[in-house]
Amino acid sequence: MKIKKGDLVQVISGGSKDRGGDKGKQGRVLAVNKEKHSVIVEGVNIVTKHQKVSQTDKGAKTGGLVQAEAPIHVSNVALIDPKSKKPTRVGFKEAEGKKVRIARKSGEEI
């Protein structure tokens, strides 16, 4: 998978911002699920969950509505080019005997 935890990405498909969607939003990748080809992006795809009050858990005795990020498919996000700050595709090249990721637009190492 070309997207990793901690990368800055932009949502490239989905509902547009004026319709309440997440298209165009940017955020850091919080988690990657390689089996499901999905990523969790900070501040994107926010869902509201009903949290039940837990008697056994010492820390979470309060229940109610909890907002959290839900996974989004990796094909719906694009990596941000560190040079131009625009979405780009990811490529690979060999540098000093190691395989490194590069931004296709600028050729900059990620």
C-alpha positions as CSV (number, residue, x, y, z in Angstrom):
1,M,0.0,0.0,0.0
2,K,1.4,3.4,-1.0
3,I,-0.3,5.4,1.9
4,K,1.2,5.0,5.4
5,K,0.4,6.2,8.9
6,G,1.3,9.8,9.4
7,D,1.0,10.8,5.7
8,L,-0.8,14.0,4.8
9,V,-3.6,13.1,2.3
10,Q,-6.5,14.8,0.6
11,V,-9.9,13.2,-0.1
12,I,-10.4,13.2,-3.9
13,S,-13.8,11.6,-4.2
14,G,-17.1,11.6,-2.4
15,G,-19.6,14.3,-1.7
16,S,-18.3,17.9,-2.2
17,K,-17.9,20.3,0.7
18,D,-20.9,22.4,-0.2
19,R,-23.1,19.3,0.0
20,G,-21.7,18.3,3.4
21,G,-19.2,15.8,2.0
22,D,-15.5,15.4,2.6
23,K,-14.2,15.9,-0.9
24,G,-11.2,18.3,-0.9
25,K,-10.5,18.0,2.9
26,Q,-7.0,17.3,4.0
27,G,-5.7,15.5,7.1
28,R,-3.1,13.1,8.6
29,V,-3.6,9.3,8.3
30,L,-4.2,7.9,11.8
31,A,-4.5,4.2,10.9
32,V,-4.1,1.9,7.9
33,N,-6.0,-1.4,7.4
34,K,-4.1,-3.3,4.7
35,E,-6.7,-6.2,4.6
36,K,-9.6,-3.9,3.8
37,H,-7.6,-1.3,1.8
38,S,-8.9,1.5,4.0
39,V,-7.4,4.4,6.0
40,I,-8.7,6.5,8.9
41,V,-8.0,10.2,8.2
42,E,-8.1,12.9,10.9
43,G,-11.2,15.1,10.6
44,V,-12.6,13.2,7.6
45,N,-15.7,10.9,7.5
46,I,-16.9,11.8,11.0
47,V,-19.7,9.5,12.2
48,T,-21.8,9.8,15.4
49,K,-22.0,6.7,17.6
50,H,-24.4,6.0,20.5
51,Q,-22.1,5.0,23.4
52,K,-23.7,3.0,26.2
53,V,-22.7,3.7,29.8
54,S,-20.2,1.1,30.8
55,Q,-20.2,-0.1,34.4
56,T,-17.0,-2.2,34.2
57,D,-14.8,0.3,32.5
58,K,-13.4,2.7,35.1
59,G,-12.6,5.6,32.7
60,A,-15.8,5.8,30.6
61,K,-18.7,5.9,32.9
62,T,-20.5,8.5,30.8
63,G,-22.5,7.5,27.8
64,G,-24.1,9.5,25.0
65,L,-23.2,10.6,21.5
66,V,-19.6,10.1,20.5
67,Q,-18.1,11.4,17.3
68,A,-15.3,9.5,15.7
69,E,-13.5,9.1,12.3
70,A,-14.7,6.1,10.2
71,P,-12.5,4.3,7.6
72,I,-12.4,5.5,4.0
73,H,-11.2,3.5,1.0
74,V,-7.6,4.1,0.1
75,S,-8.6,4.8,-3.6
76,N,-10.5,7.9,-2.4
77,V,-7.5,9.7,-1.0
78,A,-4.3,11.1,-2.6
79,L,-1.0,11.9,-1.0
80,I,-0.1,15.6,-0.8
81,D,3.1,16.6,-2.6
82,P,5.5,18.1,-0.1
83,K,6.7,20.7,-2.6
84,S,3.5,22.0,-4.3
85,K,1.0,21.0,-1.6
86,K,-1.3,19.5,-4.2
87,P,-2.5,15.9,-4.5
88,T,-0.1,13.6,-6.4
89,R,0.4,9.9,-7.2
90,V,3.1,7.9,-5.5
91,G,6.0,6.4,-7.3
92,F,9.0,4.4,-6.1
93,K,12.7,4.7,-6.9
94,E,16.0,3.1,-5.7
95,A,18.1,5.5,-3.7
96,E,21.3,4.3,-1.9
97,G,20.2,0.7,-2.1
98,K,16.8,1.4,-0.5
99,K,13.3,1.6,-2.1
100,V,11.9,5.1,-1.4
101,R,8.5,6.7,-2.2
102,I,8.5,9.8,-4.4
103,A,5.8,12.3,-5.5
104,R,5.1,11.9,-9.2
105,K,4.4,15.6,-9.7
106,S,7.6,17.0,-8.4
107,G,9.9,13.9,-8.0
108,E,10.4,14.9,-4.4
109,E,11.1,12.1,-1.9
110,I,8.4,11.5,0.7
